[in-house]
Amino acid sequence: MSINRRDFFKALGATGMTIIGLNAAGSPGSNSDDDTEFYGILYDSSICIGCRACEKACAETHGLPEPEDEMEAGVQRKTSVTQRCTVNAFDTEEGEVYVRNQCMHCNEPACATACLTQAMYKTKEGPVIWREEKCMGCRYCMVSCPFDVPKFEYESANPIIQKCDMCYDRIKEGELPVCVETCGDALYFGTRRELIAEARRRIAEWPEMYIDSIYGEHTVGGTGYLYLSPVPHNELGFDIKLQKESYPSLTKSFLYSVPAVDVLVPSLLLGLHAATKNKQNKTENHD
């Protein structure tokens, strides 16, 4: 396919400056320059009854097929291109305990930092969202995520990246995420500060119900999804070996030392992608 030179260099110039600025600043969507508090969700494994109503509500809201696979203790059902969240059962020292899995909405998400085009983006409200119109299909977000969350639609001719976005459109309208609205007991929505305070209150008031730990409070720099549990987190399939520092924080000093020519390589690829897409759209409109 031929490429319009004007379109190509226009896209290259714009995206080159965007990516250089992004790499110098660090993670996109960071709230370090203002006092906006991220929203998040507290999940309480001691309360969850494993009804999976949140799964079904999520699927219906986002136009996905209703989950049909059965939940079996010890078998981890993972998220996929057709399922943004899953509820799993684990046999533990306290009996069968349930845990919900979805995007963790990290405070400093590795996926957003790895994304060359800001298609994967940390919003000022907290949710990490994927923006289709900006995606060039590199799948770096999948490789960089420590929780193995983003899923790529390999079988599709027009593939997407599928992941939970914490019902970002609903949050912007002042509504609750549909999973929280549907559950009402095991899921609690609020600012991250409020969630941590609520979690600590529950641990203090009912120490027999919880271990004295909040998963996600410090993991990989902190996450938007926080977990309370009656058993050690490793019994619920969590990776307890993940570091406390965010992954983007480990790369900031490196990014400052990278020569400009190296930073412009992804810009070149993005310019090519944008110009080609523009050419394709013009051809389709002409037809």
Backbone bond lengths (Angstrom), bond angles and torsions (degrees), N, CA, C in turn:
res aa  C-N    CA-C-N  psi(-1)  N-CA   C-N-CA  omega(-1)  CA-C   N-CA-C  phi
1 M - - - 1.472 - - 1.521 109.61 -
2 S 1.346 118.52 130.95 1.453 121.60 179.14 1.519 110.02 -75.04
3 I 1.335 115.92 153.92 1.453 121.89 -176.08 1.520 109.61 -122.24
4 N 1.293 116.91 132.73 1.451 122.30 176.37 1.533 108.49 -70.78
5 R 1.339 117.77 118.88 1.462 121.39 -175.55 1.519 111.58 -60.74
6 R 1.321 116.70 -37.92 1.464 119.70 -179.26 1.525 110.56 -63.95
7 D 1.353 115.77 -44.31 1.462 119.94 178.09 1.524 111.07 -61.57
8 F 1.338 114.81 -41.65 1.460 119.13 -176.11 1.530 111.19 -64.19
9 F 1.319 117.81 -51.23 1.453 119.93 -175.21 1.533 112.06 -72.44
10 K 1.320 116.16 -27.63 1.460 119.09 174.43 1.521 110.15 -65.32
11 A 1.348 115.60 -45.88 1.466 119.94 178.74 1.518 110.99 -66.39
12 L 1.325 117.23 -40.08 1.450 121.90 -179.20 1.525 111.29 -62.45
13 G 1.327 116.30 -44.72 1.457 119.43 -179.15 1.510 112.30 -64.12
14 A 1.335 116.21 -43.80 1.461 120.09 -178.33 1.517 111.52 -66.96
15 T 1.321 115.86 -47.01 1.459 118.74 -176.36 1.516 111.49 -73.27
16 G 1.314 117.70 -29.87 1.457 119.71 177.76 1.517 111.10 -61.35
17 M 1.331 117.77 -46.87 1.448 121.02 179.23 1.517 111.06 -66.81
18 T 1.333 117.05 -36.18 1.462 120.58 178.50 1.515 111.49 -62.23
19 I 1.342 116.41 -46.73 1.457 119.81 -176.22 1.520 111.52 -71.89
20 I 1.343 118.27 -37.01 1.457 119.70 176.62 1.521 110.21 -61.94
21 G 1.333 116.22 -44.05 1.451 120.08 178.13 1.507 112.16 -63.69
22 L 1.327 116.79 -38.96 1.457 121.48 179.99 1.518 110.98 -64.69
23 N 1.320 117.92 -46.41 1.454 121.07 -178.12 1.526 111.91 -66.47
24 A 1.311 117.11 -32.31 1.454 119.45 178.53 1.513 111.69 -73.03
25 A 1.333 116.32 -33.30 1.458 120.37 -175.95 1.512 112.72 -84.11
26 G 1.322 117.95 -26.13 1.454 120.36 -177.20 1.501 110.35 108.11
27 S 1.314 116.99 -140.22 1.455 122.28 -173.89 1.515 111.71 -73.58
28 P 1.330 119.54 135.68 1.449 121.28 176.57 1.512 110.44 -69.96
29 G 1.331 115.31 149.25 1.456 118.57 176.30 1.511 113.45 78.37
30 S 1.335 118.73 5.80 1.452 120.33 -179.51 1.519 109.91 -64.44
31 N 1.341 116.92 144.58 1.460 120.00 -179.91 1.521 110.89 -100.85
32 S 1.342 117.88 24.09 1.451 120.97 -176.42 1.530 112.18 -68.92
33 D 1.332 117.83 -21.20 1.460 120.77 -176.47 1.523 113.06 -94.45
34 D 1.318 117.39 -0.69 1.457 119.64 176.28 1.513 108.32 -145.09
35 D 1.333 115.65 178.35 1.462 119.82 -175.35 1.524 111.94 -104.04
36 T 1.337 117.23 21.14 1.454 121.24 177.87 1.524 110.03 -65.37
37 E 1.320 116.17 133.04 1.457 120.23 177.67 1.517 109.99 -95.51
38 F 1.325 115.80 135.65 1.446 120.56 176.69 1.520 109.97 -70.85
39 Y 1.334 115.81 141.89 1.459 120.98 170.36 1.521 109.09 -87.19
40 G 1.310 115.59 157.73 1.452 120.34 178.76 1.511 111.02 -159.60
41 I 1.324 115.90 -172.27 1.463 122.14 -178.33 1.518 109.35 -135.58
42 L 1.311 116.45 132.50 1.458 123.44 174.96 1.525 108.37 -98.87
43 Y 1.329 115.69 124.74 1.467 121.27 178.37 1.520 108.61 -108.70
44 D 1.326 115.88 128.91 1.461 122.27 -177.12 1.528 109.62 -110.98
45 S 1.339 116.27 104.52 1.462 120.92 -178.86 1.526 112.65 -67.09
46 S 1.333 116.62 -22.98 1.463 119.82 179.81 1.525 112.11 -71.56
47 I 1.323 116.22 -21.24 1.460 121.11 -177.13 1.523 111.97 -100.49
48 C 1.330 116.97 -32.19 1.470 121.29 -175.91 1.530 111.11 -57.77
49 I 1.331 116.17 132.87 1.465 121.06 179.79 1.523 111.86 -105.04
50 G 1.328 116.85 4.21 1.458 120.27 176.89 1.515 115.03 71.74
51 C 1.328 117.36 29.01 1.466 120.50 -177.20 1.526 112.74 -74.54
52 R 1.332 116.87 -21.44 1.462 123.96 178.72 1.531 113.35 66.50
53 A 1.329 116.55 18.53 1.465 119.73 177.33 1.525 110.90 -62.85
54 C 1.335 116.71 -32.02 1.466 120.36 179.38 1.528 110.64 -65.64
55 E 1.329 116.66 -36.42 1.467 120.57 177.33 1.526 110.92 -61.45
56 K 1.304 115.41 -47.74 1.459 120.39 -176.45 1.525 111.48 -67.95
57 A 1.333 116.80 -39.90 1.463 120.18 178.84 1.521 111.03 -65.81
58 C 1.324 116.30 -39.35 1.467 121.21 178.35 1.525 110.21 -62.49
59 A 1.329 115.94 -46.16 1.465 120.26 -178.80 1.527 111.20 -61.76
60 E 1.315 116.76 -44.86 1.465 121.03 -178.73 1.526 111.51 -64.60
61 T 1.340 116.20 -42.43 1.460 120.89 -177.64 1.520 112.36 -65.61
62 H 1.327 116.68 -34.66 1.465 120.61 -174.47 1.521 113.18 -105.20
63 G 1.325 116.29 15.59 1.456 120.18 174.49 1.514 114.21 67.21
64 L 1.329 117.06 33.50 1.460 121.91 -179.68 1.526 109.72 -107.06
65 P 1.322 117.73 156.69 1.472 119.73 179.01 1.527 111.31 -65.59
66 E 1.316 116.20 146.75 1.462 120.14 179.32 1.525 109.79 -66.49
67 P 1.343 117.65 131.29 1.473 120.27 -179.80 1.529 110.92 -58.98
68 E 1.323 115.34 130.78 1.461 119.97 -177.61 1.528 112.93 -113.97
69 D 1.329 117.74 -19.11 1.458 119.08 -177.62 1.527 110.94 -67.68
70 E 1.317 115.96 146.94 1.459 121.65 -177.11 1.528 111.04 -82.19
71 M 1.328 115.86 146.78 1.455 121.16 175.87 1.525 108.77 -87.03
72 E 1.327 115.77 128.31 1.457 121.11 -178.22 1.522 108.84 -131.05
73 A 1.330 116.79 130.20 1.459 121.04 -178.18 1.518 111.16 -55.74
74 G 1.339 115.76 130.33 1.454 121.11 178.48 1.508 114.56 89.87
75 V 1.331 117.18 -12.20 1.463 121.29 179.73 1.532 108.50 -102.33
76 Q 1.317 117.11 117.97 1.453 120.67 -177.90 1.521 111.09 -86.67
77 R 1.304 116.43 110.15 1.453 122.98 174.18 1.523 107.07 -82.01
78 K 1.332 117.54 121.16 1.451 121.13 -175.93 1.522 111.22 -97.56
79 T 1.325 114.96 160.12 1.456 119.43 174.82 1.526 108.72 -67.47
80 S 1.321 115.88 160.63 1.465 120.69 -176.36 1.519 109.47 -151.12
81 V 1.316 116.79 -174.29 1.466 120.33 178.65 1.521 111.23 -70.97
82 T 1.321 117.66 -12.41 1.470 120.64 178.59 1.525 112.27 -114.75
83 Q 1.331 117.20 4.52 1.463 119.62 -177.90 1.525 110.05 -148.89
84 R 1.336 116.23 116.56 1.454 120.82 -176.07 1.521 113.58 -85.63
85 C 1.310 117.68 -19.05 1.460 120.53 179.18 1.525 109.78 -145.28
86 T 1.329 115.85 154.29 1.461 120.70 176.98 1.524 108.82 -139.39
87 V 1.320 115.96 152.18 1.466 122.21 172.97 1.525 107.28 -117.01
88 N 1.333 116.44 126.58 1.458 121.47 -178.83 1.522 110.99 -118.91
89 A 1.320 115.66 156.34 1.462 122.63 178.01 1.523 109.92 -111.59
90 F 1.339 116.16 141.27 1.461 121.51 179.23 1.524 109.88 -132.04
91 D 1.321 115.56 137.47 1.462 121.01 172.34 1.523 107.99 -82.20
92 T 1.330 116.42 117.20 1.462 121.27 -175.41 1.526 110.33 -126.15
93 E 1.314 114.93 179.83 1.469 120.77 177.89 1.525 111.51 -65.21
94 E 1.330 117.09 -17.89 1.461 121.83 177.68 1.528 111.50 -103.81
95 G 1.325 116.86 15.21 1.462 120.81 -177.33 1.508 110.98 94.19
96 E 1.323 116.97 -159.86 1.464 120.39 -178.35 1.518 110.60 -76.66
97 V 1.325 115.87 125.80 1.462 122.67 -179.38 1.521 108.03 -126.40
98 Y 1.335 116.44 142.75 1.457 121.74 -177.56 1.520 110.35 -104.82
99 V 1.319 115.04 153.33 1.461 120.05 176.17 1.524 108.88 -147.44
100 R 1.317 114.78 142.71 1.467 121.61 -177.74 1.519 109.95 -101.90
101 N 1.333 116.60 140.46 1.459 122.12 179.71 1.520 110.54 -123.20
102 Q 1.326 115.76 138.41 1.453 123.25 178.17 1.520 106.83 -171.14
103 C 1.313 118.74 -175.79 1.461 121.22 174.30 1.525 109.38 -56.70
104 M 1.330 116.70 137.67 1.466 121.13 -178.16 1.528 112.54 -86.85
105 H 1.319 118.67 -11.05 1.459 122.86 177.52 1.530 111.15 52.17
106 C 1.325 114.93 60.90 1.461 122.51 -176.09 1.534 111.74 -58.57
107 N 1.322 115.66 149.02 1.463 119.97 176.32 1.524 111.02 -61.73
108 E 1.319 116.21 -41.72 1.462 122.33 174.83 1.526 107.38 -124.95
109 P 1.325 117.19 83.33 1.464 120.34 -172.26 1.520 114.04 -69.84
110 A 1.313 115.02 130.46 1.464 120.28 177.43 1.524 110.52 -64.89
111 C 1.339 116.61 -33.83 1.468 120.07 -178.57 1.519 111.44 -63.09
112 A 1.340 116.84 -40.53 1.460 120.53 -179.30 1.526 111.55 -70.36
113 T 1.321 116.80 -36.97 1.457 120.38 178.46 1.523 110.90 -69.05
114 A 1.331 116.45 -36.36 1.465 120.26 -179.41 1.518 112.34 -74.57
115 C 1.326 117.72 -21.22 1.457 121.73 -176.54 1.530 110.45 -72.41
116 L 1.314 117.17 122.28 1.464 122.31 -175.70 1.522 113.03 -74.05
117 T 1.317 117.67 -19.51 1.462 121.48 -172.40 1.520 114.00 -118.40
118 Q 1.329 117.62 4.97 1.463 123.27 -175.23 1.524 112.09 61.37
119 A 1.316 116.27 28.32 1.459 119.86 172.79 1.525 109.47 -68.40
120 M 1.327 116.13 -40.14 1.461 121.34 171.88 1.518 106.21 -90.82
121 Y 1.321 117.10 120.45 1.461 120.35 -164.38 1.533 111.76 -139.62
122 K 1.320 115.78 132.86 1.457 122.15 175.13 1.520 108.78 -88.75
123 T 1.323 117.69 112.02 1.463 121.41 -177.98 1.529 110.47 -76.82
124 K 1.319 116.11 161.02 1.463 120.33 179.50 1.517 111.58 -67.21
125 E 1.346 116.66 -22.02 1.469 120.14 177.61 1.524 112.47 -79.68
126 G 1.323 117.48 -18.66 1.453 120.67 178.33 1.506 116.60 125.10
127 P 1.353 119.52 -43.90 1.460 119.40 -179.97 1.522 113.02 -60.17
128 V 1.325 116.10 143.34 1.460 122.39 172.52 1.517 106.94 -96.00
129 I 1.316 117.09 120.81 1.459 121.38 -174.60 1.523 110.43 -118.36
130 W 1.326 115.11 159.87 1.467 121.39 175.05 1.517 108.34 -110.90
131 R 1.358 116.24 129.81 1.459 121.67 -177.86 1.520 109.29 -110.46
132 E 1.324 114.91 107.10 1.468 121.63 -172.01 1.514 112.72 -58.34
133 E 1.334 117.26 -39.85 1.462 120.22 -173.88 1.532 112.31 -67.43
134 K 1.323 117.99 -15.79 1.460 121.55 -179.21 1.525 113.06 -101.73
135 C 1.327 117.30 -10.23 1.462 120.84 -172.46 1.527 111.91 -76.96
136 M 1.335 116.69 134.42 1.458 121.72 176.47 1.526 111.52 -107.28
137 G 1.325 117.08 5.63 1.455 120.83 173.68 1.513 116.20 76.83
138 C 1.333 118.58 21.96 1.469 120.33 -177.10 1.525 112.56 -74.68
139 R 1.325 116.80 -25.88 1.471 124.20 178.20 1.527 113.16 67.14
140 Y 1.326 117.76 20.69 1.463 120.24 175.47 1.536 110.86 -63.12
141 C 1.327 116.12 -28.30 1.469 119.70 179.07 1.523 110.99 -62.11
142 M 1.325 116.43 -36.80 1.456 120.90 -179.78 1.523 111.02 -67.55
143 V 1.326 115.78 -42.21 1.460 121.05 -177.85 1.522 111.38 -68.35
144 S 1.330 116.75 -36.55 1.464 120.71 -172.34 1.525 113.97 -84.32
145 C 1.323 118.95 -21.28 1.469 121.31 -174.80 1.529 111.24 -67.93
146 P 1.327 119.22 121.32 1.466 121.20 -179.97 1.524 112.94 -72.30
147 F 1.329 117.02 -11.55 1.462 121.10 -179.11 1.533 112.90 -107.38
148 D 1.337 116.57 4.22 1.467 121.67 177.27 1.529 111.47 54.45
149 V 1.328 116.63 52.04 1.464 121.00 -174.51 1.529 114.48 -96.40
150 P 1.338 120.76 -56.43 1.479 118.70 -174.81 1.526 111.33 -59.59
151 K 1.325 115.54 134.88 1.458 121.28 179.87 1.525 109.40 -121.38
152 F 1.332 116.04 136.72 1.458 122.95 -175.70 1.528 109.80 -103.22
153 E 1.317 116.45 135.67 1.461 122.81 -177.37 1.535 109.69 -84.93
154 Y 1.317 116.36 78.22 1.464 121.89 -173.23 1.530 112.62 -62.34
155 E 1.326 117.27 -34.42 1.461 120.26 -172.95 1.521 113.67 -77.10
156 S 1.328 117.18 -12.84 1.459 121.05 -174.15 1.523 112.07 -88.25
157 A 1.336 115.85 147.67 1.463 120.92 174.46 1.529 110.83 -74.54
158 N 1.316 116.24 -21.47 1.461 122.30 176.99 1.528 108.03 -127.72
159 P 1.343 117.25 72.34 1.461 121.29 -169.49 1.520 113.73 -68.30
160 I 1.322 114.94 153.42 1.451 122.37 176.04 1.521 109.04 -125.25
161 I 1.334 115.38 166.08 1.459 122.06 169.64 1.523 106.32 -100.72
162 Q 1.315 116.66 124.57 1.467 120.92 -177.44 1.522 110.41 -106.29
163 K 1.323 116.57 131.35 1.462 122.25 174.93 1.523 109.44 -166.29
164 C 1.316 115.66 160.78 1.461 121.38 174.38 1.523 109.67 -63.50
165 D 1.338 117.29 136.27 1.459 121.08 174.54 1.533 111.10 -116.10
166 M 1.335 115.97 17.32 1.462 123.16 -179.79 1.525 111.05 57.07
167 C 1.329 116.02 29.78 1.471 121.26 -178.46 1.528 110.30 51.61
168 Y 1.325 115.41 54.01 1.457 121.55 -174.90 1.529 112.70 -55.56
169 D 1.330 117.77 -40.16 1.468 120.86 179.46 1.529 111.01 -61.71
170 R 1.315 116.79 -37.68 1.464 120.44 178.39 1.528 110.63 -69.59
171 I 1.324 117.54 -40.91 1.462 120.67 179.80 1.523 110.69 -61.28
172 K 1.337 117.38 -40.98 1.468 120.96 179.58 1.523 111.57 -63.47
173 E 1.341 117.11 -25.92 1.459 121.49 178.61 1.527 112.36 -91.88
174 G 1.336 116.75 6.50 1.457 120.76 178.89 1.519 113.94 81.71
175 E 1.335 116.96 14.82 1.462 121.51 179.82 1.518 110.79 -100.98
176 L 1.322 115.91 163.61 1.450 121.53 177.79 1.527 110.38 -81.26
177 P 1.326 117.81 151.51 1.462 119.25 168.77 1.523 109.18 -55.71
178 V 1.326 117.44 144.23 1.457 120.48 -172.01 1.525 111.98 -62.52
179 C 1.338 118.27 -31.54 1.462 120.09 178.66 1.525 111.15 -65.26
180 V 1.337 116.47 -40.21 1.473 121.09 179.02 1.521 110.06 -68.19
181 E 1.319 116.24 -43.47 1.461 121.07 179.40 1.520 111.40 -62.23
182 T 1.325 116.72 -36.43 1.459 121.29 -178.28 1.515 111.96 -76.01
183 C 1.326 116.43 -40.14 1.465 120.78 -175.61 1.527 111.53 -79.42
184 G 1.304 116.69 -66.84 1.454 120.15 176.28 1.513 115.24 81.50
185 D 1.321 119.63 -12.49 1.455 122.19 -178.53 1.528 112.21 -120.47
186 A 1.317 115.86 -60.26 1.461 119.81 -174.95 1.523 112.42 -79.70
187 L 1.332 118.24 -17.56 1.455 122.51 -179.11 1.527 110.36 -113.97
188 Y 1.332 115.61 133.18 1.459 121.92 -175.26 1.523 108.21 -132.67
189 F 1.330 117.27 124.14 1.464 122.74 -175.44 1.522 110.95 -104.00
190 G 1.323 116.00 141.71 1.463 120.21 176.32 1.510 110.30 174.80
191 T 1.337 116.57 -172.34 1.456 119.33 173.97 1.520 107.80 -71.58
192 R 1.301 115.33 157.23 1.462 119.36 -177.06 1.532 110.58 -60.70
193 R 1.314 117.31 -36.44 1.465 121.42 177.46 1.538 110.41 -61.56
194 E 1.323 115.70 -42.96 1.468 120.26 178.98 1.529 111.50 -65.92
195 L 1.323 115.96 -39.32 1.460 119.51 -178.12 1.524 111.52 -65.84
196 I 1.322 116.73 -42.54 1.460 120.06 179.18 1.521 110.60 -65.12
197 A 1.338 116.73 -40.52 1.466 120.44 178.16 1.531 110.51 -63.40
198 E 1.330 117.33 -42.08 1.462 121.54 179.11 1.526 110.90 -65.53
199 A 1.325 116.13 -40.90 1.463 120.02 179.09 1.521 110.79 -63.62
200 R 1.318 117.35 -43.35 1.460 120.62 179.47 1.527 111.12 -66.35
201 R 1.325 116.60 -35.29 1.470 119.99 177.39 1.528 110.69 -62.69
202 R 1.313 117.01 -44.85 1.459 120.62 -179.10 1.526 111.10 -64.98
203 I 1.333 115.90 -42.11 1.463 119.46 179.16 1.522 110.65 -61.95
204 A 1.343 117.08 -40.84 1.465 121.45 -178.66 1.527 112.02 -70.03
205 E 1.328 117.00 -38.55 1.467 120.36 -175.93 1.523 113.02 -81.19
206 W 1.351 117.09 -30.84 1.465 120.40 -178.43 1.532 109.99 -131.03
207 P 1.326 117.01 65.70 1.477 120.49 -176.99 1.528 112.83 -61.96
208 E 1.316 117.29 -21.82 1.466 120.27 178.47 1.527 112.04 -74.46
209 M 1.332 117.57 -15.33 1.459 121.85 -177.20 1.524 113.32 -95.00
210 Y 1.342 116.86 -20.68 1.462 119.38 -171.11 1.523 112.18 -134.47
211 I 1.326 115.85 150.54 1.452 119.59 164.39 1.530 106.97 -78.29
212 D 1.315 116.53 154.50 1.462 120.56 -175.60 1.531 110.03 -84.88
213 S 1.330 115.11 67.93 1.458 120.57 -178.92 1.521 109.50 -160.57
214 I 1.326 116.64 141.41 1.463 122.76 177.19 1.519 107.32 -115.38
215 Y 1.315 116.99 107.91 1.467 118.94 -179.77 1.524 109.55 -70.62
216 G 1.328 115.26 127.72 1.455 120.95 -178.36 1.511 113.55 103.89
217 E 1.324 116.94 -12.38 1.462 118.84 179.78 1.528 110.60 -62.51
218 H 1.332 115.85 -43.28 1.460 120.03 -178.97 1.529 113.04 -122.24
219 T 1.318 117.74 -12.69 1.464 121.37 -176.07 1.530 111.58 -56.61
220 V 1.311 117.54 130.56 1.477 126.00 -177.94 1.528 112.50 41.90
221 G 1.327 116.06 42.79 1.452 120.60 177.95 1.518 114.41 87.70
222 G 1.317 116.82 2.80 1.463 121.20 -179.31 1.510 112.09 101.00
223 T 1.327 116.33 143.28 1.463 120.85 -178.37 1.530 111.11 -127.38
224 G 1.332 114.70 161.64 1.463 120.61 179.15 1.513 112.65 -77.95
225 Y 1.327 117.14 -28.02 1.457 121.90 172.59 1.522 108.09 -93.34
226 L 1.326 116.62 126.56 1.451 122.57 179.31 1.528 108.69 -119.87
227 Y 1.341 116.35 149.76 1.459 120.54 -173.45 1.524 112.50 -128.43
228 L 1.324 114.90 134.40 1.455 122.56 167.54 1.521 108.10 -106.81
229 S 1.332 116.44 143.00 1.457 119.65 -175.22 1.526 111.06 -146.00
230 P 1.339 117.27 147.98 1.464 120.65 175.84 1.524 112.35 -85.07
231 V 1.346 117.05 -8.12 1.470 121.78 -177.64 1.523 109.12 -133.90
232 P 1.333 117.91 161.71 1.467 119.92 176.72 1.522 111.31 -53.17
233 H 1.321 115.71 141.59 1.460 120.45 -171.24 1.528 114.02 -61.94
234 N 1.317 117.13 -27.48 1.459 118.54 179.44 1.528 111.91 -66.97
235 E 1.343 117.39 -21.88 1.457 120.50 176.71 1.531 111.82 -73.87
236 L 1.320 116.16 -11.59 1.463 121.19 179.34 1.523 111.87 -109.94
237 G 1.319 115.68 18.41 1.463 119.50 174.52 1.512 115.44 84.31
238 F 1.332 118.63 5.80 1.463 120.63 179.78 1.525 110.77 -78.84
239 D 1.314 115.51 145.74 1.449 121.19 175.42 1.524 108.17 -84.19
240 I 1.315 116.75 102.67 1.470 120.43 -176.46 1.527 111.56 -85.96
241 K 1.330 117.24 -0.04 1.464 120.67 179.76 1.524 112.73 -93.08
242 L 1.335 116.90 -3.04 1.461 119.10 178.42 1.520 110.03 -63.72
243 Q 1.316 116.01 141.64 1.460 121.00 -177.09 1.519 112.20 -69.21
244 K 1.329 116.23 163.61 1.457 121.36 177.55 1.529 111.69 -81.69
245 E 1.328 116.80 -34.61 1.467 119.69 179.98 1.524 110.09 -71.57
246 S 1.330 115.81 146.49 1.456 119.42 175.80 1.517 109.06 -70.31
247 Y 1.304 116.58 148.79 1.457 120.37 179.48 1.531 112.13 -65.94
248 P 1.329 119.68 -39.71 1.472 118.45 177.48 1.521 113.21 -59.96
249 S 1.345 117.87 -32.46 1.465 120.35 -178.73 1.519 111.73 -63.99
250 L 1.325 117.24 -25.16 1.462 121.02 -179.83 1.519 112.26 -78.20
251 T 1.329 117.58 -15.39 1.466 120.85 -175.82 1.518 113.55 -105.32
252 K 1.327 118.83 -7.06 1.457 120.16 -173.94 1.522 112.22 -61.60
253 S 1.333 116.97 -46.02 1.463 118.96 -179.53 1.525 111.07 -64.35
254 F 1.332 115.94 -32.77 1.467 119.73 178.29 1.527 110.81 -66.96
255 L 1.339 116.50 -42.05 1.456 119.95 -177.15 1.523 111.60 -63.33
256 Y 1.337 116.82 -34.39 1.451 119.23 178.48 1.531 111.77 -66.01
257 S 1.330 116.93 -25.07 1.462 120.54 -176.03 1.523 113.54 -94.11
258 V 1.341 117.57 -6.56 1.461 120.71 -177.49 1.528 110.13 -75.13
259 P 1.325 118.95 128.14 1.474 120.65 178.29 1.519 111.42 -59.58
260 A 1.330 116.37 150.21 1.464 121.32 -177.37 1.520 111.84 -58.50
261 V 1.335 116.89 -34.41 1.462 119.35 -177.86 1.526 110.29 -62.77
262 D 1.342 117.16 -35.84 1.459 120.18 179.03 1.522 111.28 -69.08
263 V 1.336 116.27 -36.08 1.458 119.87 178.92 1.521 110.78 -68.55
264 L 1.348 116.73 -30.26 1.457 120.17 -177.37 1.518 113.42 -77.04
265 V 1.319 118.30 -13.70 1.459 120.05 178.44 1.528 111.38 -61.07
266 P 1.352 118.99 -51.38 1.464 117.19 176.50 1.519 112.63 -63.05
267 S 1.334 117.51 -30.34 1.453 120.61 176.93 1.523 110.66 -62.84
268 L 1.321 115.64 -39.57 1.452 120.87 177.95 1.518 110.57 -61.49
269 L 1.331 115.90 -45.08 1.462 120.17 179.01 1.525 110.84 -63.83
270 L 1.324 116.32 -41.98 1.457 120.23 179.71 1.522 111.26 -65.51
271 G 1.338 116.02 -39.91 1.461 119.21 177.98 1.508 111.40 -61.22
272 L 1.310 115.78 -41.61 1.455 121.17 177.27 1.516 110.86 -62.05
273 H 1.337 115.74 -43.79 1.469 120.74 179.72 1.527 111.05 -62.50
274 A 1.345 115.85 -46.95 1.461 119.95 -176.88 1.519 111.82 -65.53
275 A 1.327 116.02 -43.11 1.462 119.67 -179.10 1.516 111.31 -66.18
276 T 1.323 116.30 -41.03 1.462 120.65 179.05 1.521 110.86 -63.80
277 K 1.344 115.24 -41.64 1.464 119.66 179.86 1.518 110.52 -65.03
278 N 1.342 116.05 -39.40 1.453 120.85 179.08 1.521 110.73 -63.80
279 K 1.343 115.39 -42.34 1.456 120.79 178.88 1.519 110.85 -63.21
280 Q 1.351 115.37 -41.02 1.464 120.15 179.86 1.519 111.20 -64.26
281 N 1.349 116.11 -41.98 1.466 119.97 179.55 1.519 111.59 -63.33
282 K 1.351 116.72 -38.96 1.460 120.65 179.66 1.526 110.26 -65.59
283 T 1.326 115.46 -39.60 1.464 120.27 179.86 1.524 110.67 -65.13
284 E 1.345 116.35 -43.17 1.455 121.04 -179.89 1.518 111.24 -64.40
285 N 1.353 115.99 -40.55 1.466 120.23 179.47 1.521 110.70 -66.73
286 H 1.343 116.33 -36.10 1.443 120.64 179.72 1.521 110.97 -67.93
287 D 1.346 115.24 -38.61 1.454 119.34 178.99 1.522 110.62 -68.39
